[in-house]
Structures are given as C-alpha cells and as structure tokens.
Amino acid sequence: MGAFSIWHWIIVLIVVLILFGGKGKLSSIMGDFGKGLKNFKDQVKSKNENEEIESSEQKPTPKKKSKKKSTKRKT
C-alpha cells in the first residue's frame, strides 16, 4: 500500500511522454510555456536591476535651512 506498483510507474511514464515527448501539439505547447516562463523571469530580473541602478543614481539633495529674521520686537 505504501509503495508504487509497476502500473503506477507505467501511467506516470505515459503521462510524461504525452506532455513532453514526441512531435505532438501538446509537447510544443509545453515547450512554448517553458520559454514564456523563462522570458517572464528574465524581464522581472532586468526590471529589478534597472530600479536598483536608478535608485543608486538619484542622490537626495540636502535641504538648506533658511534663517529668517524675526519681525517681532523684543521689549
């Protein structure tokens, strides 16, 4: 009950061959899905790198403290 029988492994092998093997339509769909996923990851990575570069280039400018003369009279 705890181990897989030969029939389980045959079914798994058939499913894997259907999804990824041969020149069938499904294998090309799975290949395109893999390429799309890789492209998505590359774009996310490059976007993060661009944001880090832009944030390091922008240095905050220090605010000047303005000294205003008081208009109130001292008595």
N, C-alpha and C positions, 0 to 999 in steps of 0.2 A: 504494500500500500504506500510505503514511503518513497520507493524508487520508481523511476520511469521505466515502462516496458519498451520493447522494441517498437511497438505500434505508436507510442508517443513520439519516439525519435523519427520514425518514418513520416509522420504527419508534420512535424516541425520542419523536416528537410524539404518536403513537398511545398510547404508554405513559403519557405525561404527561396526555393527555386522559382516559384511563381512570381514572387515580389521582385527579386533581384537578378534572376538568371535569364538566359536566352535573349532573343531579339524581340520580345513581346512588347506590347504597348505599355504594360504596367511597369516593366523594368525601365523604360525610357522616362516614364513619369517619375519614378523614384529617383532616377539619376538627375532629372531636372530639379526635383525638390531639394536634393543634396546641394546642387550648385546654387540654387536660390538661397538656401540657408547659409552657405559659406559667404555668398555675396553680402547678405544682410549683416553677418558678424563683422566682415571687413569694413562695411560702411559705419557701423556703430563704433568700431575701434578707431577709425580715422576721425570721426566726429569728436570723440573724446580727446584725441591728441590735439586737434585743432583748437578746442576750447581751452586746453591747458596752455598751449602756446599763446593764445590771445590774452589769457588772464595773466600770464607772466610778463607780457609786453606792456600791459597797462599798469603803470605805477600810479598810486594815488598821489595827488598833489597836496602838499601841506597847506592848510588854511592859515592865512595871515590874520593875526589878531589886530583888530583895529583899536587904536587908542582914541577914544572920543573924549573931547574936553567936556567937562561938566559945565552946564549952564546955570547950575544952582549957585546962589551966593552963600558964602559962609558968613555967619553972623556971630 
